[in-house]
Amino acid sequence: MEDRKRAKWPAILLGLLLIIAGLALAIGGGKLLSLGGSAYYLIAGIAIITSGVLLALRKGAALWLYALVLFATLGWALWEVGLDWWQLVPRVAIPCLIGIVLLLPWWRKPLNSRGGSVVLGLAVIASIGVALASQLDDPDTVEGTLDTQRSDHQETVNPAQVAGDDWPAYGGTNAGTHYSSLDQITPDNIGELEEVWRIQTGDEAGPNAPPEITNQNTPLKVNDSLYICTSHSRAMSLDPETGETNWSFDPEISTMGADDFSGWAHMTCRGLAYYDAGSYADSNNTRETGANKTDGTRQTAELFDRDAFDIDLAFLLFMNPGSDAGDGVAPRMPSAADVMCPRRLYLPTADARLIALNADTGERCAAFGNDGDVDLTRNIGDFDPGGYYSTSPPTVTENLIILGGHVTDNSSTDEPSGVIRAFDVHTGELVWNWDSGNPHHTEPLDAGETYTRNSPNVWAPISVDEDLGMVYLPMGNATPDQYGANRSANDETYSAGLVALDLKSGQVEWVYQFVHHDLWDMDTPAQPVLIDLATENGTQPAVVQPTKQGSLYVLNRETGEPIVPIEEVPAPLGAVEGDWTAETQPRSELNLLPEPLTESDMWGATPFDQMMCRIQFNSLRYDGQYTPPSLEGSIVYPGNVGVMNWGGVAVDPERQALFTGAKYLAFVSTLVPREEVEEGQGSASEQGLQVNAGAPYAVKLGPLLSVLGLPCQAPSWGDVAGIDLQEAEIAWKHRNGTTRDSMPFDLPIGFEVGVPALGGPLTTGGGVSFLSGTLDQYLRGYDITTGEELFKARLPAGGQATPMTYTGEDGRQYVVVTAGGHGTFGTQMGDYVIGYALPE
């Protein structure tokens, strides 16, 4: 008798658990159905409740009914998502697991239903079979290869588009290709890469750091030195082979009147800029006399060792001053102070200064600006601490330093200008300025005058073609991002596009807009890439512009005309009262756009959080890409973080191949009427409530997440892709990254779902590419021909930066990455710079 009583309890307890689970599904399913969503959860919930009651009563019908639930669930799942493993997981995994539990002797035997056990067993076997079949194919993957060489391309690649033994600019060169011709590391030996040095800069995030403190630095390598900057705008020179410090410089940035840095939106340094007067002297000799001529000027350049005698640089500069003054600065004889700083670094600081340093010693170049400093707040007007400075490195030409600046998003309608300025590379004097709010007046302003408030800015790196004499500006928006009723005609013309300026004067050559009346924070986020592209009409000077919205726009960089077709596609209408939306939006034929979301794309780790995501989806407004912001909340997909962001793309100009990471995260944008915003509310980061002072609405921004903190849309959330630029098509695309650093309780489990990467790629002449910005904190190496991952190294902190490569004095090819973490991306913070090379 006691044995029979004890046998009841397992069935009763499991039955109660099924009743509770069924109630949750039925209640949530009823809500979902009322919103026009799937009826499955309501029906399944009622059936599971009934199964639980029958189980608690020890009725054999419980097995029959649950078998029916499992078969129906399996059929519904296949109908919705097919053989997509990661989509099947939340639909089938837990129901199948419950079926397995019901087949265990403790629950099966007391029910005494042989037929029910057999049918339920068949349902479990079918579920496992479908799971195994789903492993045979990944619907997110594009299999293919890139051509290993281009016989139809020009014999000689433009050297301005290729880095070699050195890495003298943020993007390798001012063309921004992130490409090096070095070929020591190949698909055959990349797996042998090993860490050869590691340093810590000492610049770590403290308790009063901004929410978005990051270290996104891409080092430079020139002059037998490696140059880096840190989050708090410190500069360092390292030995390229050992990482040992040669010198360091701390600008001791100011809090600009604030108590600390905690209220700043950003704290980062993406890189330094380098200038070598001697390199331009040598190039002028080659250009003016020819490589085979041996007049006195050329002989002088060859006879003197500029590393030993700085005075020779003065002579070279005097003899070869760039007589055409192609970028607007008249030829002049260098002063003695210039000779003391022939090789310079330009450091943008978080307190809005531009500092010139002697690259050899780390000392200020006293003749530049005011004892080495240029004050970037001049003519800018008032702004909150941290609300204006250059997060990206300036771009340096023969005579100019060109830079834009970050402006805080969504703080108010009265923010600093997005002016782009060009300073004399020697003296720091302002040569021209281009303010999109006053685009035809490029002459420097007088003291007391102010650039146009709130005009669109350029916060990403700028590219230059010195041969064409043109500057390429990836344009941001006039803030606030999600409400545009008060934007000017100039704002509407120059926002969210690419603007080409004349290098000499700063006047506009052409403009191409990628988003009309942008209400989604789709500012142009990455450095334009300049390559010479082989087309059916011959080789064209091209610019490739990565964008947040997923399109890769390929334009003739001389004329601004599309090389790859761009279509104006219909866009959703219906902005809030007082605002408006564009009827169409430009979409490039070459793009990494995801398919529009549907309810069946909503995801979760279990049926329960997936159901909640479906409820969220049906409660929000979503009419596809460019759904206008709304009071009820609108889904923005691709989201604010973009398919591509500041890391951009890497392009091999020889193979005409592009390598990039792509992110797929949906965001929610909810407008909040001004009267509902309490004083003092607002987030210091770019998520949460953004106050938009001066606008009729504040805005709440954030990713579309489940109750478990996972993205509501199904993975992949991050891919890597290889693109054939000549054919304008995706050659291959694969999931990239794991859940290794995103699991609850810090469980070190790495499911290959494909996770977002925030950082840039590197590609090389050896046929390998690198990317480090994923959430799971690895540096990865790939075969660019196929996309196969061949190398993976664990990083001690988030690698939200862009790797670079160079040749050391020892003849080895090095790959170096910054691992400093990212505050709002949620990766481990740190202060590391790490070098890798093949074994000696």
Secondary structure, DSSP 4 states (H G I P E B T S, - for coil): -HHHHHHHHHHHHHHHHHHHHHHHHHHHHHHHHHTT--SHHHHHHHHHHHHHHHHHTT-THHHHHHHHHHHHHHHHHHHHH-S-HHHHHHHHHHHHHHHHHHTSHHHHHHHT-HHHHHHHHHHHHHHHHHHHHGGG--TT-B-----S--TTS-SS--GGG-B-S-B-STTSSTT---EE---SS-TTTGGG-EEEEEEE-S----TT--TTBB-----EEETTEEEEE-TTS-EEEE-TTT--EEEEE------TTSSSSTT-S-B-----EEEEHHHHHHHHHHHHH-TT---HHHHHHHHS-TTT-HHHHHHHHHH-S-TT-TTS----PPPHHHHH-SEEEEEE-TTSEEEEEETTT--B-TTTTBTTEEETTTTT----TTSEE--SPPEE-SSEEEE--EE-TTSBS------EEEEETTT--EEEEEBTTBTT--SPPPTT--PPTT-----S--EEETTTTEEEEE---PSPSS--TT--HHHHHHTTEEEEEETTT--EEEEEESSTT--S-----S--EEEEEEETTEEEEEEEEE-TTSBEEEEETTT--BSS-EEEEE----PSTT----SEEEEESSB-PPPPP-GGGB--SSHHHHHHHHHHHHHSB--STTPPPBSS-EEESS-TT-SS-TT--EEETTTTEEEEEEE---EEEEEEEGGGPPTT---SSSSEEE--BTSSEEEEEEE-B-TTSSBSBPSP-EEEEEEETTTTEEEEEEE---STTTSGGG----------B-S-EEEETTSEEEE--BTT-EEEEEETTT--EEEEEE-SS---S--EEEE-TTS-EEEEEEE--BTTTTPPP--EEEEEE---
